[in-house]
């Protein structure tokens, strides 16, 4: 988080949540890994997947996503931020 503005990683996570309707943290991590270019570093994928929880927590604290049971959904502010036209399920 940079002075209250979402980072590119946070925006990528927000876009994934918006595009999929709702995601739990594990699925968010899986999608984040798949969205990144591959690496020869064996710790790359697991590190990106672990970051999902932190990204979600920050997005929630900024009001861009909200809990929906065990999943995350975008809020109106989050959808406006990334110009996402889908509505939460």
Secondary structure, 3 states (H helix, E strand, C coil): CECCECCHHHHHHHHHHHHHCEECHHHHHHHHHHHCCCCCCCCHHHHHHHHHHHHHHHHHHCCCEEEECCEEEECHHHHHHCCCCCCCC
